[in-house]
């Protein structure tokens, strides 16, 4: 059974980072909606929990230099990134290996502190089973995933936001909005 923490806006960064450092899985708010938060070590377990195919996960970074670690092609778009990050944007980049990669640099100190504290790029995905709508109610999240995750962080002050805007940045195909969301792209 997982541990549940009910907070009132004061996030236990050390505790959450400790769970992530041990390869654990956390469900908690982000700056947009609730999500799974984990490191590379737990990625296959999250695939199993969500019944998810090989679709890539989202990455949270705290600094542009993290993009080099992800081996994505971002330098042609550096000015757009500087104008829109940190913020409610998921940018989908081409990877050097021919795949694509969705990345966010949130404008929320909690996630940025977690990335910095763990020293790792954090993975994320919505709280749902693949193909279903994301869950917004903490009780439903706990009922669906209570035996599968290590830590739930439920914030009494949290008000669900608008999901991030998703924008594809491709050196060959240009700039394309994939999903309208919480941000208006500055070019």
N, C-alpha and C positions, 0 to 999 in steps of 0.2 A: 504494500500500500504506500502511496506517495505521501509526502508531507505537505500540509496546506498552511500557508501563511496569509492571514488577513491583515492588510495594512491600511493606513489612512494617508497615503501620499508619501510616506517615508520608506524608500526602498532599501532593503538589506543587501547592499551591493556585495559585501564580502561573502555572505552566505550564498547568494545566487552564483557568484563567480566560483566559489568552492565547488558547487554542484557541477557547473560547466567544466571546470578544470579536471574533474574526475570522470568526464565523459557522460555526465548525466543529462537528462532532458528536463527542461523547465517550460511551463506554460505561464505566460505573464502578458501584461499589456505592452504594446509598443507605443510609438507616438501616433499610430493610426488605429489599429485594432489589436485584439489579443492574438498571440501567436505562440507557436512552439519556438523555443530558443535552444540551440545546441551547437556543438562543435563537430568537426569532421568525423571524429571517433564515433559519434552516435547517429550518423546520417543513415546507415542501413537499418538501424533499429526504428528510426522515425518512418522510413519507407514502409516497413512492416506494419507499424502501428496504424498508419494512415491508409494502408492498402494502396500505396502509390507506385506508379511505374517509374521509369528512369528519368522522368522530367526533372530538370535541375532545380535545386533549392535557391532561395534568395540569400544573398550575403549582406551582412551589416558590416560596414567599415567605419572607422573614426577619422581616417586621414587619407588623402589622395594617394599617398605612397603605397597604401594597401592594394591599389589596383595593379601594381607591378607583380605582387605576390599571386594575383589571380590570373596572370598572363592574358589580359584582355587588351584589345586595341582601343585605346582611349585618347591618345595624344591629339588626334585631329579634332577632338571635341572638348579640349581642356577649357576653352573659354565658356562654353555652355555649362560645363560642370561647375566652374567657379561661380557662375551667376545663379545656379539653382541648388547647389549643395552647401551646407546641409539644408535639408528640406524634405518635403513629402513626395519625392520622386524615386522611382525605381528605374534605373537606366539599364537597358539590355544591350550588352556589348558583344561583338564578335570576339571569340577567344582565338588564341594562336593555334590551337589544335583543331579549329574548324567548327567548334560548337558555339553556343551562345551562353551568356552568363548575366543574370539579373543582380544588380548591386544597388544598395541604398546607403546613404550617409545621413542618418536621421538628425533632426534638429531637436534632440532630446538628450539632456545630459546623462540620464540613467543608462541608455543603451551605449552611449559613447564611453561612459565610465566602465561599463562591463567589457567592452572591447579592449580598452586600455588595461584593465585589471587582469584579464585573462591573457593578454598578449596574443590573442588569436582572432582571426576573422570569425565572426559568429554566423551560423546558418539559421534560417528562419523559414517558416511556412505557416499558413493559416491553420486554425484549430478546427479541423473537420476531417471526415473521411473523404478520400479523393472522389471528385465528382459531385459532392454534396455542398450545400451552402455553408459558409463559415459559421461556427457557433459564436453567439454573443453573450449568452447567459452562463455565468460561472458554474451554476449547479449542473447545467447540461454538459459543460466541459468536463466536470469532475465525474459525472455518471459515465460519459463516453470513454474517458481516458484515465480514470483514477488509478487503475492497476498498471498503467503503462509508462507513466512519467515519474520522475523523482521528486519534483517540487512544483506546486501550484502557488502563484503569487496573485492574490486577488486584492485589488485596490478599491476601497469603498468610495474614493474620490474620483475614480476613473470614469470618464464619459467617452464611449466609443467615438472615434473620429471617422473621417472619411478615408477609405483606402488610398494608398499612394497612386499618383499618376504614373503610368508606365509609358516610357518613351524608348523606342528602339533607335540606337545610334550605330549606324553601319557605314563603314568607309565606302562600300560599294552601292548601298541602297539609300543612303542619306538618313534623314531624321524623320521618324514616323511615330505619331502618338498611337499607342496600342490600346490604352484605357485612360479615359478621363478620370481624375481623382482629385486629391486634395491640393494640387498645385497647378499654377498656370505657368507654362514654360516660358522662360526668358531666353531669347536667342541673342 
